[in-house]
């Protein structure tokens, strides 16, 4: 079911500072910021030869990233995103296996313009999993 790692997401309290650190200190190529109101975040992507790093900043006080940063004010790894061929087939297989899909179970459109779902971290050893259809 799982394909390659699409990205690892890191929640940050200051997106501009995090972007500068990756771009200027580490020499990475970083995308322009993209607001995703449906997900409550603003993101940038750090492009790497084998995957991406997604830097997430809360978009508003109701953002799930705001709650994350309350517990970890300096930021930290938020989730890992895996690619799947068919997100609905993957979702149904996971539910049959006992995994919990967050939200209403219906895919939303993610930052790459593709359907995404999130899986409950308690079902995957404390790691929030995002699935993205390719």
N, C-alpha and C positions, 0 to 999 in steps of 0.2 A: 504494500500500500504506500509506504513512505518513499518519496523521491529524495532529491538532494536537499541540503539545508539551504533555504532561500535567504534567511537573515537571522541574526541574533539582535534582539532589541535591548537597548539600554535606556532606562529612564534617567533624565537629567533635570536638574533644577534650573539650568541656564543654557538654553539651546545655542545661543550665540557663542558662549564661552566653550561649550563642548565642540561645536563646529570648528572654532579656531584651533583648539587643541589637536583635533584630528587632521585638519588641513595644514596648519602651520608647523606644529611640532612633529607630527608623524608623517607629514608629506602626502596625505591621502587626498583623493578626489572626492569632494563632498557636493551633493546636490543642493539645489535651492530649497528653502523651507517650504513645506506644503501643509496647509491647514486641512484637517480632516474632522469637521464638526460632528459627523455621525459617530466617530470613535472618541471624540473629546481630546484630541491630541494635535500637536503640530510636529511634523517629522522632517528629518533630513536623512539621506542615505549616504553612507560612506561606501564607496565602490572599492572592492577588493578583487583580485584575480579569481578567487574561488567562491566568493559569496559576498554578502553585504552586511554592514552593521547599521541598524536603524537607531537613530537617536530620537527619543520621544520627550516632549515637554507637554505639560498639561495645557489644554485649551479650555480655560474656565475652571471655576472652583468645583464643578460637579464631575470633573474628569476622573476616571479611574486611576490615572497617573498621579493626580494630586493626592489621592489617598495613599498610594504607594510611597510617594515622597515624604508624606507625614511620618511614615515608619522608618524610612531610609532617606533622611534629608540630603545627603550628598549624592544620592542616586544609586544605581546598580542595575544588574541584569534583570530585565522584566520578563522576557519570553524568548522562545526559540520558534522559528517558523520553518515548517517542512512543506515541501511541494507534494501535491497529490494529483493524479490524473483526472479524477472525477470526484469533486467534493461531496456530492450527494451520496454516492456509493460509499465513500470513505466514512461519512457521517453515520449512515445506516449500519455499516459494519461495526463501527465503534460503539454505537448505542447497544447493538445486540451483544457486544462483549462486555457491557456494563460501564462504559465510559460516559461521563456527563458532558454534554455540550452546553456552553454558557449562552445566556440570552434566550431567545425563543427557538433556537435550533435552526433557524434559517440563515443561510450565508448573507453577509453584507459585502459590499464592494470595498476592497482595501486600497492602500496607497498606490498599488500598481495597476489599479483598474480591474482587478480580478476578484472572484468570490473568495471570501475567507470565513473561517470559523475558529473559535477558541474552545479549548478543552480544559476542564477543571484541573487545577494543579494538584489537588489531593489525589487524583487518579493517576498521576504521573510523577510521584515521588517529589512533590513540591515544586515542580516546574510547570509554568503556564505554557501550553502548547498552542501555537497558531497553525492552522492548515490553510494553504493557498492553492487554489486550482491553477494548473499550468496549461 
